[in-house]
Every structure is written in structure tokens, then in C-alpha cells.
Amino acid sequence: MDAGSSYRQTAVRGANPIQLVICLYEQAMEDLRRAVIALENGVIDVRTREVNHALMIIGQLQRSLDMERGGGVAQNLARFYGLVRAGLIEAHVKQSATILEKQISQLATVREAWLEVERLTPTTQSAEPLHAGPDTRSPGNPVGGWNA
């Protein structure tokens, strides 16, 4: 196990639901950065693996939305995740680094909003985001190796 993987596992174990969502955004963005590099270097299998992993993460985020408690914001996030997934599929089919970079930028923007939510959430309060929270114990966990 490398030091980065160990750090991520420790971070996830102590994370609240908002921090877990932020971790998923960061992992998806990192996957897509690696996909861009693989695309530029013509390494198809790595590009495919990284885009597929990002798609799994976005799917997990979308499935974990609490539509009842999240109201309009959860609905907007669901639409956003659908658009990101469509963009990733388009980028993969067209082999477009530009489209991948656009998806990274969009994820980064929404990640910043989650960071602001985290900043404004009192530490004494149990944070319950619009996401039900990813199950970090499942063997198919999309954060790969972040199992608690």
C-alpha cells in the first residue's frame, strides 16, 4: 500500500458525509486528469479505466441523492450529474481532452460549493448533506481502496 492510499483511507474513516462527497469529487477529478494524460499519450486502456471509474463515482453520487429531503437542490444535482455523465461518455467516444477538461472544470466548481457548505456547517452539528452518503464499506466502492 502506498502512502497516498493510506492517507485517503484515514481521511475517509474520519470524514463526515459532506467530506465524503468532497472526497468523491476529488477522486473523480483526479481520474479525469489521468484520463486526459492517457488520451494525450494514446494509452487507450488507462483512459478507458479512468473514465469508467469517474463514471462510477458520478453514478454513486447521483444514486445517493436524498430527493425527499434535498428538494430542488437535489433535483439540480441530479441533473448536473446526468450532464456530467453524458459529457464523459461524449468525451470518451470522441476521444476529446477538451470535453474531459470541461467536465473537470464543472466538477471543480460544484466541489467548491461543497467546500463552502462544509466551511459553514458547525462542527458540533452532524452534517446531513443532500446525499445519503456513499457506503464506504462496500467492496464495489467507487473510491477504489478507500474502504473503511
N, C-alpha and C positions, 0 to 999 in steps of 0.2 A: 504494500500500500504506500502510495506517495504522500508527501506532506500536504499537498493541496487537497487530496481526497480526505485525509484525516481531519483537516481543518473544516471542510464542508460538513462532514458527519457531525462534528462537535457543534457547529453553528446551527444545524437543523435540530439537534436534540434539545437545545435550549431556546428555540425560536417560538414566538407566539404566532398565531395564524397570519397576521399581516406580514411578519418577517418571512414566513414560509412562501407566501405569494411572491414577495420580492425576490426570494431565492430562485423561484421558478422562472421569473422574468429574466434574472441574470443568467441562469443556465441556458435558456432559450437563445438569448442574445449571444452568448459565448458559442453555442452550437452553430449559429448562423455566421458568426465571424469565421469559424473554422471552415464552414461550407464555402464561403467566399474565397478563402485562401485555396481550398481544394479545387474549386472551379477554375481559378486563375492558373493553377498548376496542372490542370487536366486530370486530376485524381478523382475519377468518377465514383468509385466505391466509397471514399471518405465523404465526398459531397453528399451522396445519397444517404449515408448513415446519419450525418449531421442534420440534414433537412428533415429526415424522418424522426429523429429524436426531438427536434424543435416542434414538429407537428404533434408528437405525443404529448409534449408539455402543454402546448396551447389547447389540445383536446382535454387534458386533465383540468386546466384552469376553467375551461368552458363548462365541463361537466360538474365542477364543484361549485358553480354559482348557486347561491340561495335565492331563487327567483321570488319566493314569497316575501322574505324579509328585505331583500335588496331592492325591490321595486324597480323604478325607472333606471336607476344606475346599473343594476344587474342586467337589465334588458340591453342597455347601451354597451355594457361589457360583452355580452353575448354576441351582439352584432359586430363589435370590434374584433373579437376572437375569430368569428366567421370570416371577416375580411382578411385578417392576417393569414389564416389557413389558406384561403383562396389565393392570396398573394404568394405564399410559399409554394403552393402547387404550380402556379404560373411560372415562378422563378425557376423551379426545378425543370419543368417541361421546356421552357425557353432557354435554359442554362444561362440565366441573366444575373450577374453580380449586382447590377444596378437595382433590380427588383428586390434582391435579398437585402441589400443595404437599406432600401426604403423600409422594409419590414423591421429591420434592426432599429432604425430611427423611430418608427412608430411605437415599438415596444419600449424603447428608452423613454419616450415621452410619458407613456402611461406608468412606467416604473417610477418616474419622478413623482407622479401624483400619489402613488402608494407610499413612497418615502415621506411625502408631506403628511399623509394620513398617519403614518407611524409616528412622526415627529409630534403631531398634535394629539395623539392618543395618550392619556395619562398612564404612567407605568403601573399605577395601582389598580387600574381598570383592566379587566380581562377583555382583550380586544376580540371582537367578533366581526370580521370583515364580511363583505358581500359574498365571499367564498366560504363554503363549508370547511375548507381546509383540505389540502391533499393528504392522503393516507401515506405517511412516510414509512409504514411498516410493511406495505405490500411488496411482494417480490417483483412485480412489474412496475415498480415506482419509476416515473419518468425522469427523476433527477439522477438516475443511474449511480448507484453506490452511495447514496445519501440515506440509506435505510437507517432508521433509529434503532 
